[in-house]
Amino acid sequence: QLYRGHPIQGELILAEIETLKPISRLVRCHHEQINGKGFPDGLKGDEIPLLARIVGAASIYDSLQHKRKFSLEAIPEQLMLLKGYRIEPQLVEMLLEINRQQIIQEKNAFSIELSIEELKEGMVLADHIRRPNGALVLSKDTRLSAFTIATLKRFADIAAIENRVSVYRTLP
């Protein structure tokens, strides 16, 4: 009951402060769901202010990532379960794009994309290398040797693979 009461408590606190009064309703409504099964008022769809729907969606995303500890790769599946049920479809699509950008940022923090010509012996692949048809050429975490680099160059020369690959920034 304490948790389910916090939107009303937040609204009451903010309503006492003149400059924050306009957002007090948003705080009250941030746990409402588009299907009407949220709280505290059971509002649904457009009855919920747009900004409250956005804040609620952001809160769910944050909870998936930090409280429930889903990996960035697992979050899209969870969001799809909530799409049209707890969160409106357009907001789910926005969260999926934010999630995709976070995955890219996380990946770029640990890896870098190089042309095959820039590869050096001892570098480690951060992603699989695949042919255009999806066939695996080299697995992620493969440490590159002079032989594998020469083979990749030959594959790239005949367009059997792309000329850019992802390697870890530092050797694991």
Secondary structure, DSSP 8 states (H G I E B T S, - for coil): -HHHHHHHHHHHHHHTSGGGHHHHHHHHHTT--TTS--SSS---GGGS-HHHHHHHHHHHHHIIIIIS---TTTHHHHHHHHBTTTB-HHHHHHHHHHHHHHHHHHHHHHEEEEEGGG--TT-BBSS-EE-TTS-EEE-TT-B--HHHHHHHHHHHHTTSS-SEEEEESS--
